[in-house]
């Protein structure tokens, strides 16, 4: 028997209300055998960039044909398009508001031919009544995810949309300036670990250097560790996160709390890495 595609749900709905459960009910009404995975429903309300980051660090861990139902939609009811797209054999369903910026950037860089997108507007696959002005997760996105899981081809769900026309935000990138690397905070996780946009050869350069220094929020960090258990008990330290990005942690504590950083101000926060060799990336 062929495997049934799973649907992974990501939203800012939380678990107090029934919104995420209603979307699951809609999916199961269309494709009853579909395995459902809660990626998270704890994205801060309307925080599209945090949702994009969580999706970025998660989607490749799921099998081919998986469907990602992503609803963080501060523009619900506006002119923004409801869309579905395919990248590297996985499907993504949600609002066209930059939520899929990371998969799209990775698809572009790899020149992946199967990247396709549609506007979800084929009435055959959506409720006959007009959708709610405030709950497209139930009325548009969940039905689309259910139909994809049931084997309906992507192009059946609506008009083709040029991938280049999809909304996306500029992804932060570290820059080499005056013998130092200027980098950015991209995420603060549940534990208060601070993730940066330093990855790949740049991240490795930090561990190869004899004595690098990281400056952030008026603090200098020199300690490095491979694991949390190896980190110093009384100081902030740098490590490589499971996503491959350089991050800052406090052993058995919160680096973000110690530095007084929050998700709300992370986009404005920069850090400087000095005493490392320029990457040849």
C-alpha angles and dihedrals in degrees: 000000000000117000115258113236112248126226119222116200125211122176148137091238097107120206101270094085131045099248098107092042092052091054089052090051091053092050093049091048088061101034108019097183095053116127109227124209124190103218088178140312093189100088107136109262113281092353101142095169094055090047090051091051094049090049090047093056094044116038100078090057089069125082126257115281092031115145120220112205104197120181117175098131120161088162096057110149093021129107093276112120125247103227147180124201140177123225124171093343096309127105127227124197126186146081121327095240105116095282091124097046096119099050089045092051091049091048091051093049091051093042091229110190097204096064106122136159138194138187109241099237109118104120091205090075102039134063116290091229121073112275120252113268090229108033110055087147088074101032105038114007101043093048090050091051091048094051092048090051088050090056103261108151115249093240091058092066097068151309119331115257123200110249090222089060094059118111116253136159126229110269115228116252129188116244131208108232129170097337093315137087115242108205139169141231109246103173145004112208132211092273094051094254111152115224122200137197091249109113143139116019091357092058092046090050089061090058094042094053117094097230116357122178127212118200120196135154091354094308131111119217121194104157120101130189138179094213136018091249090057094052119105114268095225107036144053115261141187123241139163111258122223087255089063094251125125111252141180122231144172115218109248089352146066121278090192092055092048091051093039093237127149137183089255094065102029094100089064095047120101132180133199126220115198136178094041130116118252112262119242090214 
